[in-house]
């Protein structure tokens, strides 16, 4: 073959061969993208109503640590299937259920009943008893779960790690009036 | 002997590797490059090999499962012969590797070795640095303990700040809605298959280019890099004043690599393996998560950013930093190589190194974190209270019981989040103390709702005693005027 640009039968066959591999490859690989992206679900798709147990565990006017098993649990999860949260019982059936994760970078906040503050060990975020930001780097208060009382038990709507992109609470009824 | 030669000849006739290997080994390099400054790249490669070998040996035992990983690490540490040593070698090997890669990069930067025609070598090197850091982070996750668990939480929280796709990114990172078994499995795949595979490929190309383009000559002030003439000048230099790479330059690489390996082993034996720390049980919240050494600076930066700057900084700064590194050889690809003529480069390197050191130091001491058990663990020094009135002593009790100590130190013990209070009475008057306690502010929570008036009274009385004996208490403007009018 003297001229490189000339299309011979063999170069044509080679190009068809490359094209066939590309077509078959794409046909096989495209659905696999779905496999890779399978953890991504719509907002709330991971959530379920989960019982935190009897109301009697939560004395009025106090904040207690509770835990639940994540509804989306796999066999290999071990202890990591458990999630803790802070339950504050204001009175009767009025509650606030706070995520354990600091709104800054997700570290576990600790409740100090004496000073009625939540403190974060990582970067020093501090929150008041009602979850409002008190000081430190967080740009908002603690994340709160929706709750309801069913048959003497406290249920929360949970299932995924609360972050600034998934703020745990679906209903925005808790907006404090400004001014 | 001739029998050995026969065997060698049999293989050589089939493999035909002798030619290319001899060519690579004996190619001339400028005499000036046979220097102790040029040993870090080969040392990084030696450490990569060490990490691969020790990694494979650990993988024989390790189970990447949320419920089993911690137990298998515990077995390695305590039950298997030399399991602890292999974990320690792998952990210390990773520390040394990050350090050596950074030193290698700093040296290449200082020597102008990224300039024409070695731009692509530098670019691949930047990716190799990113992969080395990626290995350090994913490796920390595989040590599936409390720090790993909450470290993933920090990673997910940072991801969630990406606009629009933050939520899906968190799910992709975690492999589901929460940090759990699926998260560990995907970090295992990254740490063991994806990143090492890419690293080997990139390292191969990196070394290939070093062989093909030649080792950077020692930079001399006034010897300017020009695209038109550089390659000819380099080849002349390498042939006129050159030495064969093997053995003239290689022996130093070999000495240094052996030294580094020995240093890793000594650290492994002396300091032992890293963790694992507490079991990855998220309901055990008595923990203060901290990243490994090489990410402490980032941990420190994240605590000092004002809230409104955090998201832009976290998302934009790394991308800008990487782009600057990648753009460097294309922006400054010609010209002077010598640091004597590149003051900006020297200043940049010194600034980066000092900032890194300062932030790492802060990350070790975390002055921004409340000391969670200071209120119950660190007593008020006796000499402060033994002459106090009952009310002032009651104030000291309030001070401890309300966790003030977690953020404020007295006598050097306690948190450093807020100012130390040893001499607070010289800085704030009674009125200012009351206002500060009740209303907070300046990064302190308001205690108005949590303290009764008698508690505030006692606390402020106690705080007013906190001053060195020979210094006057703080007074406000009206008090000062009164004092002066009385004179």
Interface residues (C-beta under 8 A of the other chain):
Chain A: X37 X39 X40 X41 X43 X46 X65 X67 X70 X72 X73 X74 X75 X76 X77 X78 X79 X80 X81 X82 X83 X84 X100 X101 X104 X105 X106 X107 X108 X109 X110 X112 X114 X115 X116 X117 X119 X120 X121 X122 X123 X124 X126 X128 X129 X134 X135 X136 X137 X138 X139 X159 X160 X161 X163 X164 X165 X166
Chain B: X65 X66 X67 X68 X149 X150 X153 X154 X156 X157 X158 X159 X160 X161 X162 X166 X167 X168 X169 X170 X171 X172 X174 X175 X176 X177 X178 X179 X180 X181 X182 X183 X185 X279 X280 X281 X282 X283 X285 X286 X287 X288 X289 X299 X302 X303 X305 X306 X307 X308 X310 X368 X369 X370 X372 X375 X401 X402 X403 X404 X406 X407 X417 X440 X443 X444 X445 X446 X447 X449 X450
